[in-house]
């Protein structure tokens, strides 16, 4: 039984490696006001948040569960191609329930050409990924005017503003009077 399980794990890892060569994942949160998110993902409130419009048919919401998915390996490695794809999607969109505060959605994209300078892959902004806001964190050290200058002409109509910690709740809010539209 151990050998069979090792073989399944090996086959699963090979399948995963092949998928990782072909597909990338863009991870988004449905909201930007959670201070824990700013702590984890925005350099302890010093970073920025980019807010996008993404058509709902382009993203997959995350599922949060207390238990791991049962019998995953056999389901991914056997059955029809459609069943395998559905189980892989379920794997890629399930996280432990304690991550629920992220309110995450994921967009899967084909990996085409890596950036020659960095080796990273990028998704272009466009119809399916429209930049709407740039939110400067409560401890952001740059100037709003510099951020606006970087966006001006490239992303017309976007709103840029400073954020701050709320006085009454555990949330991040827009600093009144700081917004500019470029």
C-alpha positions as a printed NumPy array, in Angstrom:
array([[  0.   ,   0.   ,   0.   ],
       [  2.899,   2.395,   0.788],
       [  4.4  ,   1.808,  -2.641],
       [  1.066,   2.469,  -4.282],
       [  0.706,   5.708,  -2.32 ],
       [  4.289,   6.737,  -3.186],
       [  3.546,   6.068,  -6.84 ],
       [  0.383,   8.156,  -6.648],
       [  2.222,  11.011,  -4.941],
       [  4.963,  10.897,  -7.572],
       [  2.44 ,  10.895, -10.423],
       [  0.539,  13.754,  -8.772],
       [  3.748,  15.782,  -8.372],
       [  4.601,  15.224, -12.045],
       [  1.108,  16.337, -13.081],
       [  1.407,  19.403, -10.842],
       [  4.836,  20.277, -12.266],
       [  3.489,  20.06 , -15.823],
       [  0.539,  22.301, -14.94 ],
       [  2.854,  24.836, -13.279],
       [  4.81 ,  25.132, -16.544],
       [  1.651,  25.999, -18.465],
       [ -0.569,  27.968, -16.076],
       [ -0.142,  30.803, -13.607],
       [ -2.383,  32.033, -10.824],
       [ -3.253,  35.634,  -9.983],
       [ -4.585,  35.942,  -6.445],
       [ -6.913,  38.749,  -5.411],
       [ -8.952,  39.669,  -2.375],
       [-12.491,  40.984,  -2.763],
       [-11.678,  43.795,  -0.326],
       [ -8.764,  45.957,   0.764],
       [ -9.837,  47.072,   4.244],
       [ -8.568,  44.162,   6.346],
       [ -5.54 ,  45.268,   8.432],
       [ -4.214,  41.702,   8.635],
       [ -3.951,  41.639,   4.829],
       [ -1.948,  44.873,   4.921],
       [  0.339,  43.351,   7.544],
       [  0.93 ,  40.141,   5.609],
       [  0.994,  41.32 ,   2.011],
       [  1.854,  45.006,   2.015],
       [  5.09 ,  45.182,   3.992],
       [  3.354,  45.911,   7.303],
       [  1.161,  48.688,   5.896],
       [  3.993,  50.383,   3.929],
       [  2.982,  48.972,   0.549],
       [  0.208,  49.64 ,  -1.908],
       [ -2.948,  47.869,  -2.994],
       [ -4.034,  47.752,  -6.622],
       [ -7.803,  47.447,  -7.032],
       [ -9.01 ,  45.833, -10.251],
       [-12.278,  45.125, -11.959],
       [-12.259,  41.48 , -13.006],
       [-15.275,  39.927, -14.772],
       [-16.864,  37.291, -12.526],
       [-16.626,  34.646, -15.246],
       [-12.819,  35.033, -15.197],
       [-12.204,  34.248, -11.521],
       [-12.699,  31.304,  -9.204],
       [-13.633,  32.019,  -5.578],
       [-11.699,  30.201,  -2.887],
       [-13.357,  27.573,  -0.734],
       [-12.3  ,  27.46 ,   2.919],
       [-12.469,  24.171,   4.772],
       [-11.396,  22.754,   8.135],
       [-10.41 ,  19.406,   6.604],
       [ -8.27 ,  18.402,   3.671],
       [-10.019,  17.073,   0.6  ],
       [-10.504,  13.289,   0.923],
       [ -8.944,  10.823,  -1.531],
       [ -7.491,  13.564,  -3.71 ],
       [ -4.702,  11.614,  -5.383],
       [ -6.834,   8.853,  -6.93 ],
       [ -9.382,  11.401,  -8.151],
       [ -6.736,  13.559,  -9.849],
       [ -4.919,  10.6  , -11.398],
       [ -7.898,   8.584, -12.619],
       [-11.175,   9.186, -14.321],
       [-12.029,  11.308, -17.294],
       [-10.035,  14.366, -18.277],
       [-13.004,  16.499, -17.205],
       [-13.114,  14.86 , -13.748],
       [ -9.367,  15.326, -13.354],
       [ -9.646,  18.984, -14.32 ],
       [-12.501,  19.537, -11.865],
       [-10.516,  17.956,  -9.017],
       [ -7.399,  20.007,  -9.858],
       [ -9.527,  23.169,  -9.855],
       [-10.957,  22.142,  -6.487],
       [ -7.42 ,  21.618,  -5.159],
       [ -6.284,  24.991,  -6.49 ],
       [ -9.26 ,  26.797,  -4.966],
       [ -9.388,  25.237,  -1.484],
       [ -7.552,  26.55 ,   1.565],
       [ -7.647,  25.969,   5.298],
       [-10.558,  27.805,   6.914],
       [ -8.309,  30.151,   8.928],
       [ -7.415,  31.939,   5.664],
       [-11.055,  32.938,   5.159],
       [-10.312,  36.538,   6.172],
       [ -8.554,  36.952,   2.801],
       [-11.831,  36.546,   0.887],
       [ -9.689,  35.422,  -2.033],
       [-10.5  ,  34.819,  -5.67 ],
       [ -8.07 ,  33.431,  -8.228],
       [ -7.615,  34.023, -11.923],
       [ -5.812,  31.317, -13.869],
       [ -3.829,  32.372, -16.911],
       [ -1.704,  30.748, -19.561],
       [  2.006,  31.298, -19.144],
       [  3.366,  32.562, -22.403],
       [  6.672,  34.386, -22.319],
       [  8.705,  35.185, -19.247],
       [ 10.121,  38.674, -18.801],
       [ 13.732,  38.354, -20.007],
       [ 15.09 ,  40.63 , -17.269],
       [ 13.446,  38.881, -14.31 ],
       [ 12.242,  35.48 , -15.506],
       [  8.809,  36.319, -14.078],
       [  5.484,  36.175, -15.902],
       [  3.129,  39.14 , -16.025],
       [ -0.498,  39.637, -17.02 ],
       [ -1.279,  42.769, -18.953],
       [ -3.957,  45.101, -17.708],
       [ -6.867,  45.25 , -20.101],
       [-10.5  ,  44.351, -20.54 ],
       [-10.279,  41.361, -18.163],
       [ -7.996,  43.07 , -15.653],
       [ -8.895,  46.751, -15.373],
       [ -7.02 ,  48.878, -12.851],
       [ -9.481,  51.113, -10.933],
       [ -7.688,  52.287,  -7.777],
       [ -4.248,  52.563,  -6.235],
       [ -4.418,  52.584,  -2.443],
       [ -1.32 ,  53.759,  -0.601],
       [ -0.908,  51.989,   2.725],
       [ -1.188,  53.771,   6.095],
       [  2.598,  53.665,   6.506],
       [  3.463,  54.263,   2.835],
       [  6.63 ,  56.361,   2.738],
       [  6.264,  57.855,  -0.742],
       [  4.2  ,  60.791,  -1.897],
       [  0.76 ,  60.499,  -3.404],
       [  1.743,  63.007,  -6.095],
       [  4.609,  60.732,  -7.219],
       [  2.256,  57.749,  -7.448],
       [ -0.188,  59.87 ,  -9.447],
       [  2.6  ,  60.954, -11.81 ],
       [  3.511,  57.296, -12.415],
       [ -0.096,  56.478, -13.36 ],
       [ -1.027,  59.645, -15.243],
       [ -1.486,  58.974, -18.953],
       [ -1.092,  55.203, -18.526],
       [ -4.266,  54.509, -16.583],
       [ -6.742,  57.336, -17.16 ],
       [ -9.621,  57.623, -14.742],
       [ -8.108,  55.666, -11.875],
       [ -8.407,  56.891,  -8.322],
       [ -5.3  ,  57.117,  -6.121],
       [ -5.529,  57.769,  -2.404],
       [ -3.872,  57.356,   0.97 ],
       [ -5.297,  54.909,   3.478],
       [ -5.253,  55.103,   7.251],
       [ -6.256,  52.982,  10.218],
       [ -9.863,  53.537,  11.235],
       [-10.426,  55.352,  14.506],
       [-13.472,  53.253,  15.452],
       [-13.019,  49.793,  13.938],
       [-10.284,  47.346,  13.075],
       [-10.139,  48.288,   9.422],
       [ -8.277,  50.363,   6.888],
       [-10.169,  53.32 ,   5.426],
       [ -9.58 ,  56.047,   2.867],
       [ -7.878,  59.129,   4.295],
       [-10.437,  61.873,   3.701],
       [ -9.353,  64.495,   1.183],
       [ -6.395,  62.533,  -0.165],
       [ -7.928,  61.155,  -3.369],
       [ -6.919,  62.21 ,  -6.852],
       [ -8.207,  60.914, -10.156],
       [ -5.687,  60.824, -12.993]])
